[in-house]
Amino acid sequence: MIKSRQRKITLILLACYWPALFILAHIPIPQLVRKAGVSDKSLHFLAYLILTFLLWFTIKPDGKVNWRRAAVWCVFLIAAGYGAIDEVIQSMVGRTCDAMDIMANLAGILTGLFLFSLFSFRPSALFVSGITIFGITNIAKSNLAELFPVTNIFFHLFAYAIFTALWIQNMLLIIPKKAPDIKWLTYALTVPIGLLLIVKTTTAILGRNFTIPDIIASATGILTVVVTLYVRALLRKVSDSTDKIEVT
């Protein structure tokens, strides 16, 4: 049941993501994106890392990559072949065909497959989301908060909320299943806040700007998910206790 649900989720996301990736690759690059000084190679890496994640876990919902199996090579050939063909087609719509873009695609694909050979669906989803947040936050030389103020805030809010939800799903596989307490809250907050600190520290080291609203939006996303799941678990605990009392 769980594997079936995961396959449906990845299939739906793949059906939305792949056409969007195709469209974005075949339209003129917006002037704001050029002005932001976005790293084209980093975008290619992240785009194909995500594509490989969705492809692999649609085929193998909770299976690790086994390099001796045909499935992994099918995914590699599909993603790499599409990346090469897509790069050639771009030259027909006024964009350049760059061999280094193809190499960046391959780097994203191979990084993904290597990760998926070590981790199953949930940990892989956590790592891919964390890498994506780190990459997008530090992908531009200019201050994205000034160029895309609203989009930037929404990205920080929802990206960290998604990462936190994924982390708690992984956390529940590690710690004993019991009623949430201070230790539960500590575990739930440590990794998302740790990611936020790593990302913003790297941003500062690279000499790139970040704003207080970025941090507030990220923290809001983290706290909203943690508090919501904490309260839901407490309500479930109360409900279970009530049921036990009624039974006795």
C-alpha positions as CSV (number, residue, x, y, z in Angstrom):
1,M,0.0,0.0,0.0
2,I,2.8,2.4,1.0
3,K,4.8,1.6,-2.1
4,S,1.7,2.0,-4.3
5,R,1.0,5.5,-2.8
6,Q,4.6,6.5,-3.3
7,R,4.5,5.5,-6.9
8,K,1.4,7.5,-7.5
9,I,2.9,10.5,-5.9
10,T,6.1,10.3,-7.9
11,L,4.2,9.6,-11.1
12,I,2.0,12.6,-10.6
13,L,5.0,14.8,-9.9
14,L,6.8,13.4,-12.9
15,A,3.9,14.1,-15.1
16,C,3.9,17.8,-14.0
17,Y,7.6,18.3,-13.7
18,W,8.9,16.9,-17.0
19,P,6.6,19.0,-19.3
20,A,7.5,22.1,-17.1
21,L,11.2,21.3,-17.5
22,F,10.7,21.0,-21.3
23,I,8.8,24.3,-21.6
24,L,11.4,26.2,-19.4
25,A,14.2,24.8,-21.5
26,H,12.6,26.0,-24.8
27,I,11.7,29.6,-24.0
28,P,14.0,32.6,-24.2
29,I,15.8,33.2,-20.9
30,P,14.1,36.0,-19.0
31,Q,16.1,39.2,-18.6
32,L,15.6,39.0,-14.8
33,V,17.2,35.6,-14.7
34,R,20.2,36.9,-16.8
35,K,20.4,39.9,-14.5
36,A,20.5,37.6,-11.4
37,G,23.6,35.9,-12.8
38,V,22.2,32.5,-12.3
39,S,24.6,29.6,-12.8
40,D,23.3,27.7,-15.8
41,K,25.3,24.6,-15.0
42,S,23.9,24.5,-11.5
43,L,20.4,24.7,-12.8
44,H,21.1,21.8,-15.2
45,F,22.5,19.7,-12.3
46,L,19.5,20.3,-10.0
47,A,17.0,19.8,-12.8
48,Y,18.3,16.4,-13.8
49,L,18.9,15.4,-10.2
50,I,15.2,15.9,-9.5
51,L,14.2,14.3,-12.8
52,T,16.3,11.2,-12.0
53,F,14.7,11.0,-8.5
54,L,11.2,11.0,-10.0
55,L,12.0,8.6,-12.8
56,W,13.7,6.1,-10.5
57,F,11.1,6.0,-7.7
58,T,8.3,5.8,-10.2
59,I,9.9,2.6,-11.5
60,K,11.1,1.4,-8.1
61,P,9.0,3.0,-5.4
62,D,11.1,1.9,-2.5
63,G,14.0,0.1,-4.1
64,K,17.6,1.1,-3.9
65,V,19.7,1.3,-7.1
66,N,21.4,-2.0,-8.0
67,W,23.9,-1.3,-10.7
68,R,23.7,-4.9,-11.9
69,R,20.0,-4.5,-12.7
70,A,18.7,-3.3,-16.0
71,A,16.3,-0.7,-14.4
72,V,19.1,1.6,-13.4
73,W,20.6,1.7,-16.9
74,C,17.2,2.3,-18.4
75,V,16.7,5.3,-16.1
76,F,20.2,6.5,-16.9
77,L,19.7,6.2,-20.7
78,I,16.3,7.8,-20.6
79,A,17.5,10.8,-18.6
80,A,20.8,11.2,-20.3
81,G,19.3,10.7,-23.8
82,Y,16.6,13.2,-23.1
83,G,19.1,15.7,-21.8
84,A,21.3,15.4,-25.0
85,I,18.3,15.6,-27.4
86,D,16.8,18.5,-25.4
87,E,20.1,20.4,-25.7
88,V,20.2,19.9,-29.5
89,I,16.6,21.0,-29.9
90,Q,17.3,24.2,-27.9
91,S,19.4,25.5,-30.7
92,M,16.3,25.5,-32.9
93,V,14.6,28.1,-30.5
94,G,17.4,30.5,-30.3
95,R,19.3,29.0,-27.4
96,T,22.7,27.6,-27.6
97,C,23.7,23.9,-27.5
98,D,26.4,23.6,-24.9
99,A,28.4,20.4,-24.3
100,M,29.0,21.6,-20.7
101,D,25.3,21.7,-20.1
102,I,25.1,18.0,-21.1
103,M,27.9,17.2,-18.7
104,A,26.0,19.1,-15.9
105,N,23.0,17.0,-16.7
106,L,25.0,13.8,-16.4
107,A,26.5,15.0,-13.1
108,G,23.0,15.4,-11.8
109,I,21.8,12.0,-13.1
110,L,24.8,10.2,-11.7
111,T,24.7,12.0,-8.3
112,G,21.1,11.0,-8.0
113,L,21.7,7.3,-8.9
114,F,24.6,7.2,-6.5
115,L,22.4,8.5,-3.7
116,F,19.6,6.1,-4.5
117,S,22.1,3.2,-4.3
118,L,22.6,4.2,-0.7
119,F,19.2,5.3,0.4
120,S,15.5,4.3,-0.1
121,F,12.7,6.6,-1.0
122,R,12.3,8.7,2.1
123,P,15.9,9.4,2.8
124,S,16.5,10.1,-0.9
125,A,13.6,12.6,-1.0
126,L,15.1,14.3,2.0
127,F,18.6,14.6,0.5
128,V,17.3,15.8,-2.9
129,S,15.1,18.5,-1.3
130,G,18.1,19.6,0.9
131,I,20.4,19.7,-2.1
132,T,17.8,21.7,-4.1
133,I,17.3,24.2,-1.3
134,F,21.0,24.7,-1.0
135,G,21.6,25.0,-4.7
136,I,18.7,27.4,-5.5
137,T,19.6,29.6,-2.5
138,N,23.2,30.0,-3.7
139,I,22.7,29.7,-7.4
140,A,22.6,33.4,-8.3
141,K,25.3,36.1,-7.9
142,S,22.7,38.9,-7.4
143,N,20.3,39.3,-4.5
144,L,17.2,37.3,-5.4
145,A,15.3,39.0,-2.6
146,E,15.5,42.2,-4.6
147,L,14.8,40.8,-8.0
148,F,12.0,38.3,-7.0
149,P,10.8,39.5,-3.6
150,V,7.5,37.6,-3.4
151,T,8.8,34.5,-5.2
152,N,11.8,34.4,-2.9
153,I,9.7,34.5,0.3
154,F,7.3,31.8,-0.9
155,F,10.3,29.6,-1.9
156,H,11.8,29.9,1.5
157,L,8.5,29.3,3.2
158,F,7.4,26.2,1.3
159,A,10.9,24.7,0.6
160,Y,11.7,24.5,4.3
161,A,8.2,23.3,5.2
162,I,8.5,20.4,2.7
163,F,12.0,19.6,3.9
164,T,10.8,19.6,7.5
165,A,7.9,17.3,6.7
166,L,10.3,14.9,4.9
167,W,12.7,15.0,7.8
168,I,10.0,14.1,10.3
169,Q,8.9,11.2,8.2
170,N,12.5,9.9,8.2
171,M,12.8,10.7,11.9
172,L,9.9,8.5,12.8
173,L,11.8,5.6,11.2
174,I,14.7,6.2,13.5
175,I,13.4,7.1,17.0
176,P,11.0,4.8,18.9
177,K,7.4,5.5,18.1
178,K,6.0,7.2,21.2
179,A,4.0,10.3,22.2
180,P,5.8,13.5,21.2
181,D,7.7,15.2,24.0
182,I,10.6,17.7,24.3
183,K,13.0,15.2,22.8
184,W,10.7,14.7,19.8
185,L,10.6,18.5,19.3
186,T,14.3,18.7,19.6
187,Y,14.8,16.0,17.0
188,A,12.2,17.6,14.7
189,L,13.8,21.0,14.8
190,T,17.5,20.2,14.7
191,V,18.0,19.0,11.1
192,P,15.8,21.7,9.4
193,I,17.4,24.5,11.5
194,G,20.8,22.9,10.8
195,L,20.1,23.1,7.1
196,L,19.0,26.7,7.3
197,L,22.3,27.6,9.2
198,I,24.4,25.7,6.7
199,V,22.7,27.4,3.7
200,K,22.9,30.9,5.1
201,T,26.5,30.5,6.3
202,T,27.5,29.3,2.8
203,T,25.6,32.3,1.4
204,A,27.6,34.7,3.6
205,I,30.9,32.9,2.8
206,L,30.2,33.3,-0.9
207,G,29.6,37.0,-0.4
208,R,26.0,36.8,-1.5
209,N,23.2,38.7,0.2
210,F,20.4,37.2,2.2
211,T,17.7,39.1,4.1
212,I,16.0,38.8,7.4
213,P,12.6,38.1,5.7
214,D,14.3,35.0,4.1
215,I,15.2,33.7,7.5
216,I,11.8,34.5,9.0
217,A,10.0,32.8,6.0
218,S,12.2,29.7,6.4
219,A,11.7,29.5,10.2
220,T,8.0,30.0,9.7
221,G,7.9,27.0,7.3
222,I,9.8,24.9,9.7
223,L,7.8,25.8,12.8
224,T,4.4,25.5,11.1
225,V,5.1,21.9,10.1
226,V,6.6,20.9,13.5
227,V,3.9,22.5,15.5
228,T,1.1,21.1,13.3
229,L,2.5,17.5,13.5
230,Y,3.2,17.9,17.2
231,V,-0.4,19.0,18.0
232,R,-1.8,16.3,15.7
233,A,0.2,13.7,17.6
234,L,-0.9,15.0,20.9
235,L,-4.6,14.9,19.8
236,R,-4.1,11.3,18.7
237,K,-2.6,10.5,22.0
238,V,-5.6,12.0,23.9
239,S,-8.0,10.1,21.6
240,D,-6.2,6.8,22.2
241,S,-6.2,7.4,25.9
242,T,-10.0,8.1,25.8
243,D,-10.6,5.0,23.8
244,K,-8.7,2.9,26.4
245,I,-10.7,4.4,29.2
246,E,-14.0,3.6,27.5
247,V,-12.9,0.0,26.8
248,T,-11.9,-0.6,30.4
